[in-house]
Amino acid sequence: MGIGMLLDMALAAHPDRIAVGRRAAGRGPGGAPDRLTDGPAGGLPGGDAALTYADLARIAAGGAGLLQAAKARHVVHVGVNGPLFPALLFACAHAGLPLTPLNYRLSPAQLHDLIGGLDDPLVVADRVYADALAAAPAGVRAPGVDGAAWLAGAAAAEPVATAEDDDAAAGGAV
């Protein structure tokens, strides 16, 4: 069983349930929240700060295509907790690529050292860390992508078929 199966199961059972984010303060009939918005969300399509399982699955399938088109062999995430990480996690599982989350508190030199040890990495980072990652030392090829731009692109991209075995992306069967 791969990690992508978690999203598949949640999608099958509750496609409209919020997977990532918070409901707005507004309440609908019976006291249930009626909107999935929470103000600007740094790049989420439509400005929504919440993603349903259906949204997350769509972004993961589109994001997998973006990752495959980038011809990366590893995907690196540098950023804080938010919608970008689960979207990348499931997109990587969908594309059959390993995801390496790195601590945003590391120095640029430490980040570059870790990124330099990976095969053909694609770095997807929160905008605030992009400058620190942009000045990679000689010999470290780490093309970077702004996380908000990646999320918007993944939401608009054409979905791709799931990789044969996303356990292989995790380094073997679990």
C-alpha positions in Angstrom: 0.0 0.0 0.0 1.4 3.4 -1.0 0.7 6.7 0.6 -1.4 7.7 -2.4 -3.9 5.2 -1.3 -4.7 7.3 1.7 -5.9 10.1 -0.5 -7.7 7.7 -2.7 -9.6 6.3 0.3 -10.5 9.7 1.7 -11.6 10.9 -1.8 -13.8 7.9 -2.2 -15.5 8.3 1.2 -15.7 12.0 1.6 -14.8 14.0 -1.5 -16.3 17.3 -0.2 -14.8 17.1 3.3 -12.0 19.5 4.0 -8.6 17.9 3.8 -6.4 20.9 4.4 -7.3 24.3 5.9 -10.1 25.7 8.0 -13.8 26.5 7.5 -14.9 30.1 7.5 -16.7 31.5 10.5 -20.0 31.7 8.6 -22.6 29.0 9.5 -25.2 27.5 7.3 -28.4 25.6 8.1 -28.2 23.6 11.3 -25.0 25.4 12.3 -22.8 23.7 9.8 -20.1 25.9 8.1 -21.3 26.9 4.7 -18.1 28.2 3.1 -14.6 26.9 2.7 -12.8 30.2 2.6 -10.5 31.9 5.1 -9.2 34.9 3.2 -6.1 35.0 0.9 -4.2 31.8 1.0 -0.9 32.5 -0.8 -1.6 31.0 -4.1 -4.5 28.6 -3.6 -6.8 28.7 -6.6 -9.6 31.2 -6.0 -8.0 32.4 -2.8 -9.6 29.6 -0.8 -7.6 28.6 2.3 -9.2 25.2 2.5 -8.9 22.2 0.1 -11.4 19.3 0.0 -10.2 15.8 -0.7 -11.4 16.3 -4.3 -9.4 19.5 -4.6 -6.3 17.9 -3.2 -6.6 14.9 -5.5 -7.0 17.2 -8.5 -4.0 19.2 -7.5 -2.0 16.1 -6.9 -2.8 14.6 -10.3 -2.0 17.9 -12.1 1.1 18.4 -9.9 2.4 15.0 -10.8 2.4 16.1 -14.5 4.3 19.2 -13.6 6.9 17.1 -11.7 7.2 14.6 -14.5 7.6 17.5 -17.1 10.4 19.0 -14.9 12.3 15.7 -15.3 13.3 15.8 -11.7 14.4 12.6 -9.9 13.8 14.1 -6.4 11.5 16.8 -5.2 12.5 19.0 -2.3 10.1 21.0 -0.1 11.4 24.0 1.9 8.6 25.8 3.7 6.3 26.0 6.7 3.3 23.8 7.3 0.5 24.6 4.8 -1.4 23.3 1.8 1.8 23.1 -0.3 3.3 20.1 1.6 0.3 17.7 1.4 -0.2 18.7 -2.3 3.5 17.9 -3.0 3.4 14.7 -1.0 0.5 13.3 -2.9 1.8 14.7 -6.3 5.1 12.9 -5.6 3.3 9.7 -4.8 1.2 10.1 -7.9 4.3 10.6 -10.0 6.4 8.0 -8.3 9.0 10.5 -7.1 10.6 10.8 -3.7 9.8 13.9 -1.6 12.5 15.3 0.7 11.2 17.9 3.1 13.9 20.1 4.5 13.8 22.3 7.6 13.4 25.9 6.6 15.4 27.0 9.6 18.6 25.6 8.2 21.1 28.1 6.8 21.3 28.5 3.0 24.7 26.7 3.1 23.2 23.7 5.0 20.2 23.6 2.6 22.5 23.7 -0.5 24.6 21.0 1.0 21.6 18.7 1.5 20.1 19.5 -1.9 23.5 18.9 -3.5 23.4 15.3 -2.4 20.2 14.5 -4.3 19.9 13.4 -7.9 18.4 16.0 -10.2 16.3 17.7 -7.5 13.4 20.1 -8.1 13.1 22.5 -5.2 9.6 23.8 -4.4 9.8 26.4 -1.7 7.7 29.0 0.0 8.3 32.4 -1.5 10.1 33.7 1.6 12.8 31.1 1.3 13.3 31.4 -2.5 16.1 34.1 -2.2 18.1 31.9 0.2 17.9 29.0 -2.2 18.5 31.0 -5.4 22.2 31.5 -4.9 23.3 27.8 -5.1 27.0 27.2 -5.1 28.8 25.9 -8.2 28.1 22.2 -8.8 24.6 22.3 -7.1 21.9 22.1 -9.7 18.7 22.8 -8.0 16.1 24.6 -10.1 13.6 26.2 -7.8 9.9 26.8 -8.1 7.8 29.1 -6.0 5.3 27.1 -4.0 2.4 29.4 -4.7 3.1 29.3 -8.4 3.4 25.5 -8.3 0.1 25.1 -6.5 -1.7 27.3 -9.0 0.0 25.5 -11.9 -0.9 22.1 -10.4 -4.6 23.1 -10.0 -4.7 24.2 -13.7 -2.6 21.3 -15.1 -4.0 18.3 -16.9 -4.1 15.3 -14.6 -1.8 12.4 -15.3 -2.1 8.7 -14.6 -0.8 7.4 -11.3 2.7 5.8 -11.2 2.7 2.0 -11.2 4.2 1.7 -7.7 4.5 4.7 -5.4 6.1 2.5 -2.8 9.2 2.6 -5.0 9.3 6.3 -4.6 9.5 5.9 -0.9 12.6 3.7 -1.2 10.9 0.3 -1.1 7.9 -1.5 0.2 6.8 -0.6 3.7 
